[in-house]
Every structure is written in structure tokens, then in C-alpha cells.
Amino acid sequence: MYVVERLLDCLPESSEIKTNKGSTPLICARKGGDSQRHKDIIEYLDNYIQKQQEDTSSLISVGKVDNVGMPVVMSSIHHRHVHARGA
């Protein structure tokens, strides 16, 4: 779980990267097994993706998006969040 959290902290868009067959990390986690560790990762990814979508749509609705489509506010929140956790 720690690796998943650190990866998403450092590269938030990694939650949407797809394999050659089109599977996202969430789809891969769901295919990976039904151990408690897999369930925890699935829940974490699902919540993370949902929050990212909510944050992005609220920022887009007020027009706060930079020239590559990423919310400007997210980068500053992410930066403070990573360093506050000592990553």
C-alpha cells in the first residue's frame, strides 16, 4: 500500500495510465486477487480516482485550469502534501 500511496503522491496521473490492453491500475488491482491487501489497494485507488475527478470538475467549472488541462491548484496542494509527509 505504501508504494501505491507514494506513486500517486509523486505522479498523480499514474492512476489513469493504461496497459497495452487498456487496463488501468484499478482494473489490474481488481484482477489481481481477493486478498485483504488487494481489497485495500482497490478501495484506495477507487477513492483516490473519485476524489481526483471531483477536484478536477470543480476546478474546471470555475475555469482554474492551466494550458495542459491540469488544475493549477492541484500542483500546489500536491507539493505541500508530499513535503508535509516527509516523502
Secondary structure as UniProt FT lines:
FT   HELIX           2..10
FT   HELIX           12..16
FT   TURN            20..21
FT   HELIX           25..31
FT   HELIX           36..61
FT   TURN            62..63
FT   TURN            67..68
FT   HELIX           72..84
FT   TURN            85..86
//
